[in-house]
């Protein structure tokens, strides 16, 4: 059994206006609502992913 693909968080230029919102950290426009939405902009999503990758296992 395969896991479903993770929904794509669209850049604000490609996102329909009803799905746009403000990043929870920097208040930049981002795909915040609907399928694939995220409360963080793409720049902050990458920063969080980098921090989680550096986090030691089991911590």
N, C-alpha and C positions, 0 to 999 in steps of 0.2 A: 504494500500500500504506500502510495506517495503522499506527501503533504502538499496542500494547495500552495500555489505561489503567493508570496507576500504581495499585498496590494502596493501599487506604485504611488509614491507621494509626488504629485506633479509640481513642477515649478510654477510660481504664481502667474506667469505669463500664459500658461497653457490651461490654467484651472478656471472652470466656470465661476462667475462672480458669487453665486450663492454658497459656494464651498470655500471661499476665501475667508481668512481670519487673520489675527495678529499672533506672531510668535510669542510664547509665554515668557521668553527671556529678553528678546531685543525689540519686540513689537513690529518686526518687519512683516510684510504681507506674506502669507504662506497658505498652502492647501491644508486647512485645519479641520474641515467638516466633511462628512460623507465617507464613502468607501475609500480607504487609503489615506485618510486625513491623519494629521499628527499635530499635537500642540506646539511642536518646535519647528522652526524653519529648517531647510536642508543643511545649512551651515552648522547649526547647533546639533542636528541629528548626527552629523559626522563627528563632531567633537565628543558627544556622549559615547558613540560607538568606539572611538579611539580610547577613551578612558576605561570603558568596560573591557577592552582587549588587553589593556595594561594591568588590570586588576588581577591579583594572584588567585589561583584556583582555590576554592574552598573558603574564600573570604567573604 
